[in-house]
């Protein structure tokens, strides 16, 4: 059943980084539940830092992050985890745990003082596994799974968390083409059927072009472009941001854009596009 998309994460004048190193500078963004928001940009430009800051894991040195008008630092960790699920690029987990046990971890923010799973928690976990197509793996351990299967298990855990937003850091980077599309289709279904807000960091501009409602290009810690993929992905802008020549083509399907880097157009000695 589709629900209304009215929940909002807002970044206002956000700056910060790690210690004295400033990574982000003056970032203003608004991300709504029920939409697919993708953050892209070159390596080392602040994408992961921004995602962690939106999730309330990093405290900005300037500016603020609000969830439905309330500063995220005013939420308890448990209360925030009921609203935002965060899936990092690499997930630390005991590989001898079963898939069912890993997925049930998503219920942790909803448990009482005794930390005992109710019948409802178990039912929600079963539904999450069915939704992500990992029910048949429930009794297997993580170390017996492929990379694509493990990624779907961790997404299942986030689904089990039942949040308004799921934030993911490059969830498709180590997957083959079929698994990439499967993960992206899962996120699209979550958006459409459950009204979940998907905020994702991705290096793949072509996947972003296919799925993003809003695409944000980050460059040197600032928002370089923000809008639909059709508005954001242009050759001159990408050449400036990535430092290499590209060809941006409209595909045969309506609205589909394809970005292709052009070989032999980069000066290796300077890193500048020719």
N, C-alpha and C positions, 0 to 999 in steps of 0.2 A: 504494500500500500504506500503510495507516494505521500509525503508530508510536506507542509509548507516550508519554504527556505527563508527563514527570517533571522537565523543566528548569524553573528558577524564577528570576525577577528579583524582588528584594525591596528596597524602600525603607524605611529605618528612621530616624524622626526627622529627615527631610530638611528642611533650611532652606537658603536661598540665593537668589541673583539675579544682578545685574550690578553689579560694583563695590560701593558702599555701599548700593545699593538692594536691599532684601530683597523678594523676590517670593513665595517659598515659606516656609512655617512649620510645622514638625512634621508632615510628611507620612509616613504609614505605609501601605504597600501591598505586596501580593504578587501577582505575575502569572505564570501557569503556561503553558508551551507546550501547544498543543492547545486553547487557549481564545481567545475574542474579547473583548478588554477595551477599552472605549471610555471616553475621558476627555472630559467636556463641562463647560461653564460659560460665564459671561459673558466678553466681551472684556476683556483685560488682567488676568485673574485668575490667570495662572500656568500655563496648560495647556501651551503650547509650551516654557516653561522646564522644566516637569516632564518632558516627553518627551525633551528634550535631556539632562537630568540622568540619566534612565534609560538613555539610549544611551551614557553616559560622555563626552558632549561638554562638559558643564558639571560643575564640581566643587562639591559642596555645601559651604557654610560650616559647617554642622553636620549630623550624621547620616551615613548611608552608603548606598551602593547595592551590593548583592551579586548576583552571577550564580552560581547553584549553590553558594552559600556562600562564594564568593571575592570580595573587594572588586574592583569593576571597574577601579579605578586600578592594580591589580596586573597586569592584562592588558596586553600590548603592543597597539598600535593594530591591528596585523595580526591578532593572535589574537582580539581583541574583534570585529573585522570578520568573522571566521569564524563568530561566534555571533549577532551582532546586525546586521541591516540597517536603515539609517535613511533614510527618504525625507522630506526637508523640504517645506515648503509650496511653495517655488519652488526649482527645480533649475537650477543653473548648468551649462550644457553647451554645447560648441561645436555650433552648429546645422548645420554642414556635415558633421558625422559621420553615417555611415549608422546605421540602426537596429541592424544586427548588431554594429557596433563599440561602440555604447552599451551593448548588452546584455552583450557580452563584458567590459566594465569590471567587471561583477559578479564575475568570476573573479580579480580583482587580489589579494585576500587569500590566494588559494590558489596563486599562481604562485611558481616558484623564483627564484633569484638573477638569472637571465637575463631573466625576465619574458616568456618565450615561451609562447604558448598551445599546449597539447597537443591531440591529437585528442579526448581526453576532454573538455577545456574547451569545444571547439567543439561537441561533441555535447550537452553540458549547456546551452549557450546556445541551440542549436536546439530542445531540449526546452522550455526556458523560454519561447521565443517561441511555440511551438505551444500551450503551456499558457495563455498570456495572449491568444492569438488575434492575434498581430502578425507571424506568419511571412511573410505576403504583403507586408509592408512592409519586409522585411529590407534591401533595397538602396536604399530611399528615405532621404533626409536628414530630420533632425528639423524643419527649417524648412518641409518640404512636408507636414507632418502637422497634423491638427486637435488641439485641446486634449485631447480624450478619447483620441485615438490616442497622443499624447505621454505622457499619464499611464500608459497601459498599457505603453508601452515602458519607462518608469522602474520600474514594478512588475515587469516582466520582468527588468530588471537586478537587482532585489532578489531575485527568485526564483532567478536564476542564481547568486547569492551563496551559496545553500544554507545558510541560517542557521536557528537554532532559533527566533528571533524576528524579526519585521518590525515596525518602528515607523514610523508614517505620520502626518504632520501635515496634517490637513484635505485628504485626497486627492480629495475629491469636490466641493470648494467652488466650483470654476469649471466644473462639468460640468452638462449637462442631465440630466433625469430618467433617461433610458435608460442613459446612461453612468454615472450614479451607481450604479444597480442593478448594472450589469455589473461595476464595480470592487468593490462590496461582495460580490457573488456570487463573484468571484475569491478574495477574502480568506476567505470562508466555505469554499470548496473547499480552499484551502491548509490551513486549520485541520483540516478533516475528513479529507482524503486524505493529508496529509503531516505532520500533527501540529504544524504551525507555530503559534507563539504570535503573535497579532495584537494589537498595542497601537496604538490610533488616537485621535488628537484629532479631534473633530467638533463642529460647531455645530448639526448637524441632529439634534434629539432624536427625530424620527420614524424616521430611519435607525437611530439608536442603539437605539431600542425594538425594531426589527425584527431586528437582528443581534447585539446585545451579549449575551454570557453574563453579563458583569459590567459595570455602568455606574458610573462614578465621577464625581460632581459636585464640581468644584473651585470654591470661592468665597473670594476674598480670600486666596489662597495656601494654603488649608487644605482638607482633605477634608470636604465638607459632607454628603455621603451616599454610601454604597457598598453595592451589592447588585445584584439583578436589576433590569431596567427596571421590572417590576411593583412592586417594593419602593421604588424610588427616585423614580419619576415620580408625584408627587402635587401637586395644585393649590396647597395652602398652601406647600409647600416651594419650588416653582418661582416662586411669587409673591414670596416672600422673597428668593430668590437673584437672580432676573432683574429684579425691580422692576416687573413688569407682570402683569396678570391673565391667566390661561390657563384653558382647559377641557381636562381630561384625560379621554378617552373610551376605553373598551374596544371594539375593533373586532369585526367579525363573525367573523374568524378567531380561533381559540383563542389566548389569551395576547397578542394584538396590541393595542398601545396607540397612541393618536394624541393628540398635543399641538397645540392650536390657540390662538394668542394672541388675546385678545379686543380688538377695536378700540374706541377711545373710552374706555378704562378707565385711561389713563395721564395723570397731571398733568404736562404738558410743562414747567411752570415748576420743578417739584421733582424730576421723574423718578420719582415714587412711584406705585405702582399704587393705583387708587381702589377 
